[in-house]
Amino acid sequence: MEVRAIAKNVGRSPQKVRLVVDAVRGRTVNEALAMLSFMPQGAATDVYKVVKSAASNAANNFDLDINDLYVHRIYVDEGRTLKRFKARSHGRVAPRLRRSSHITAVVQEKGAS
């Protein structure tokens, strides 16, 4: 059984979040949470929350054992992009794109297909 959790409009660039997500894909939930808690990247806290939420959903809603779960799929999609401008010299402006992400984590029991 697949159980998922989604975090939308996370205020981090998808490119930066994908670096963290690639490190935990396919690992057990306990191993992934341990890795994420010690990663120096700022996006690791956001990914930690999503993986923890998916594991909690599996435990509370479907009575699955957290120790038997692994990260089956985890991916990052682009969220909204806020377009802002910063003043530059000689009366000019430069665009600033404030990107956001949608993080989706899917956990599954070992041995289930």
Helices and strands as residue ranges (DSSP letters): E 2-10, H 14-24, H 29-38, H 43-62, G 66-68, E 69-87, G 89-91, E 93-109
